[in-house]
Amino acid sequence: MFFKKSSEEAPEKKAGLFERMKRALGATKESLVSKIEAVFRPGSAINENAINELEETLLGADLGVAVTDRMMTAIRALYKKGMLKTPEDARAEIRNQLVAILNVRGAADATSREKPQVWMIVGVNGTGKTTTVGKLSARLSNEGRKVLVCAADTFRPAAIEQLAVWTERSGVELVKSKIGSDPSAALHDALSAALARGSDLVIIDTAGRLHTKSNLMQELEKMRRVAARKVAGSPHEVLLVVDATTGQNGLSQAREFMKFTGITGLIVTKLDGTAKGGILFSICQELGIPVRFIGIGESLEDLLEFSPDDFVDSLFK
């Protein structure tokens, strides 16, 4: 398995990560949890007015209609049964609902142990996709995996140069082709190299593209076929990079990428400084896609493996 549970981290390291996440998610906490806590403040009454006010708060917090409906159905059911007696009861149930929404088990949770693992990183321009590939490759290399990066964004010289810097810094191998060459050919060469060199993992940086351009999305589909012919069962992961600052537009992107590439997980970037972290809940609820990593800053250490419990607790505590 390439995904470790955060409970396996050393306690002091986990505590440090938790504190950094709390600071980074301050804007999301203010737009969501602080307003929930204002509705259910200590000593306040639990009544129909409070329940209705909660619904308005959730709808205004970028959670989306589907998430709000799910949470309000659960809250109203408990209220009618007399099981929400105090504001603390209500806040605890809201916290539990949010964790449950994020706690999606994707197909890749049972990742094959065959080598090499093949991960495609996809997304539109401007989401931080290439930077994320660099951070991810360095992180996994530091954990002892033999990583090879494929620079399949062959239309953007800056992307290849950026990856060259990251891979050189972290001692990760890079396979690249000429500018403007066929991305699928670059992928084929990278997988051949990975098989010959005994790599554990191949991370593919694909061209940033608009999800509304069907011909470009079909190119991603072609790359999937090339990967499957070269390495059985691949790509084992197709990770969509979503910019949290785009809010509900990120959900629209995810829907379109699902049609063509079979997304297995999300990497949500730029969560620091934005009040739109609620997009994680919308995508997980509607599409059943688990979040794998989150970006909370610019440094290598700011790409964190995702834990639903830690994420929600960092908002509530």
N, C-alpha and C positions, 0 to 999 in steps of 0.2 A: 504493500500500500504506500502511495506517495503522500497521502494526506494524514498527518498526525493529529490527534486530538490535543487541544490546548492544555488539557489536564495533565498531559505528559511533560509539560514544561516544568523546569525547576520553579518552586514557589516564588522565590525572589524575582526571577526573570518575568514570570507571569504577572506579578504585582506591578512591575515596572511598565509592562506593555499595557496593562489595564489603565494605569494612570495616564499614559500618553493618549490612549484611545478616548478617555473621558475628556481630556482637554481638546482634542481634535474635533469631537462631536458636540462641542458646546452649542453651536448654532442649531443643530438638529434637536438637541435637548430643549432649547428655549422655544422652538416652534412647535414641539410636540408634547414632551413630557411635562414641561412647566405649566402648559395650559391644562393638561389633564389633572395635574396636582392642584391647580386653581379651582377646578370643578369639584374635586373631591379633597378639599383641604380638611385638616384635622378638626373634628367637631361639627362638620357640616352634615346636613340631612341627606339621606339617600331617598330620593323621591323621583316622580316622573319628570319634573323640571330638570333635575340634575342629569337624568338619563338622556333627555333630549339635548341638553347642552353638551354632553359628551359627544353625541353624534355630530353636532355642528363642528366641534373641535377637531374630530378625526377627519372629517371631510375637508377642513381647511388646512390640514397638515401634510398635504401631498401624499397621503396614503392611498388615495383612489377609492372608488365606489365599492369595488369587490371586497377589499380589505375591511372597509368600514362596515359593510353589510354583515360580513362574517363575525366581526367583533361585537356588533350591536345585537345580533341574534343570540349570541352566547350570554352577553350581559343581561339582556332583557329576560331570558329564560331563568337565570339565577335570581334576578330581582323578583320575578313573579313567584318563585318558590320560597322567597324569604331568606335566601342564602347570602344576600349582600346587606349585612347589618351595619357596617361601618365604612367610612372612607378607605380605611386600610384594606378591607375586603375587596372593594372595587378596584383599587390600584393593583392589588396582587393578581386579580383575575385578568386585568388588562395586560399586565406584564406576562402572565402565562400565555395569553392569546398571541401576543407578539412573538414570543419565543417559538410557539407551535407553528406559526406561519413561516418563520425563517428556517425551521428545522426540517428542511426538505431533503429526502434521500434520492439522489440522482443515480442513474445507471452506473456512473463511474465510481460510485462508492465501493463497488466490488472490482476495483481496477485489476486487470490482468497482471500477472507477474512476469509475463514474457518481455524480452528485451529486443530492441529498444521500445520504450513507451513513446508514443508520438502525440504531441499536443499542438493543436492549431490555435493560434491567438488571433481573433478577428475583432473587427469594430470599425466605426467610422473615423474619419480624420478628426484629430483634435481631442480624442479621449485619453491620450497618454499611452497608447497601445505599444509603441516601440520602446518607450522608456520602461513600461511594465515588463516587456520581454527581457530587457536587460537586467532589471532588478530580480525577476523571477529566476533567470538563469544563474545569476550570482548567488542568490539565496540557496538554491538547490545544490549548486556546486559546493558551497560552504558546508552543506550537510553531508557531503561525501559521495554525491552522485556524479557520474561521468556524463556531463551534459554537452550536447552539440546543438548549436543554434543555426537555423536556416534563415538566411536573409531573403525571403521570397517577396518582399516589397521592392520589386526590381524597377519600379517606375519613379522612385524617389531617392536620389543620391544621398540626401541627408539621413534617411533611415538607415542605410547601410553603414554610413560613417558613424552614426550614433551607436549602432550595435558593435561595430569594430572597437570602439572605445570601451564599452561595457565588457565585452568578451576578453579583451586584452587585460583589463584591470582584474578580472576575476579568474583568469586562467581557463576560460571556457573556449572550446573550439567553435569556429565560425566557418560556415560554407556559404559562399556568395557567388553570384553570377554577374555578367555584364549588365549595365544599366539598360533597361528596356527589353531584356530577354524574357522568355516565357517563364512565369512563376512556377508552373508545373514541372518544367525541366529543372529549375533550381531545386525544387523539392525532391525530385527523383535523384539528383546528384547527392543531396544531403543525406537521404536515407541510405543510399549505397555506401557512402562514407561511414555512416553510423553503424551499419552492419559489419563493415570491414574492420572498424576500430573498436568494436565491442562497447558502444555507448549505452548507457542506461536510459537516456531520455533525449529526445529530439524536440526542441521548441521551435515552432515555425512562426515567424513574423510575416503576416500576410499584408497585402496592400490595403491601406485605409480606403474605404469606399463608402459612397452613399448607399444606404440600404434601399433607396428607391430606384437604383439603377440595376435593372434585372440582368443585363448582360454581365455586369461585374459580379453579381451574386452567383451567376452560373459558373463563372471562373472558379469561385470557391468550391462549388460542387465538383468541378473537374479535378481540383486538387485533392478532394476527398477520395475520388476514385483512384487517382494515381497512388496515394498513400496506401489504400487498401490492397492494391495489387503488389506493392513492394513489401509491406509488412502486414501480415494477417491481423485482422481485427482493428486496424488503425483507420483514422485517428482515434486514439483511446480517449482523448479529451478534446472538445472544441470549446474554448473559453472565450466568451464575449466580454470585451472591455467596455464598460459603461461609465460615462462621466456623470457623477452624482449631481452636478450643478445643472444638468439639463432637465431634471425632474421627470415628469410624465413622458417627455419625449423619449427618454431612455426605454420606457416600456414599449413604445411604438417600434423602436429599433430592434428590440429583442424579439418582438412578434415576427418581423420580417426575416431576421436572421434564422429563426427557428424553421421557417419554411424551406430554406435552402441548405442549411449547414448542420442541423440537428444539434443545437447548443446543449452541452452537458453541464455547463457551469458558468458563473459570472465572476468577473473581477471588477469591483466598483472602485473607481478612482476619485480623487479630489473631494473626499468626504470632509476634509478639514476646511472650515470656513464657510460651509454651505448649510442652509437650513432645510435642504431637500433630501436628507438621508432616508426619508420615508419611501423613496423609490424602491429600496431593497424589498420592502414588504409587498409592494404592488407586483413586482416581477415574480417573486417567489409564489405568491398566492395565485396569480393568473396562469402562469406558465409552468409551475412546478420545477423551476430551475434552482439548484442550490447555489449560494454564494460560496466561492472557494477562497478568494483573497480580497482584501480591501486596502486601498491606498489612503493614508492619512497625512501625507507630507511628501517632501521631495527626496529625502535620503533613502538609502537602501533599506535601513531599518524600519522605514515607514510603510513597507508592504507587509501586511500582517495576514497570517492564515486566519480564516474567519471562524468564529465560534458564535452561534446564536445567543447562547446564555451570556457570554462576555459582552457582546454587542448591546443587548437589551439592558443588562445590568449597568453598563457604563452610561446609559441614558438615565436610568432611574436612581442611581446612587450618587 
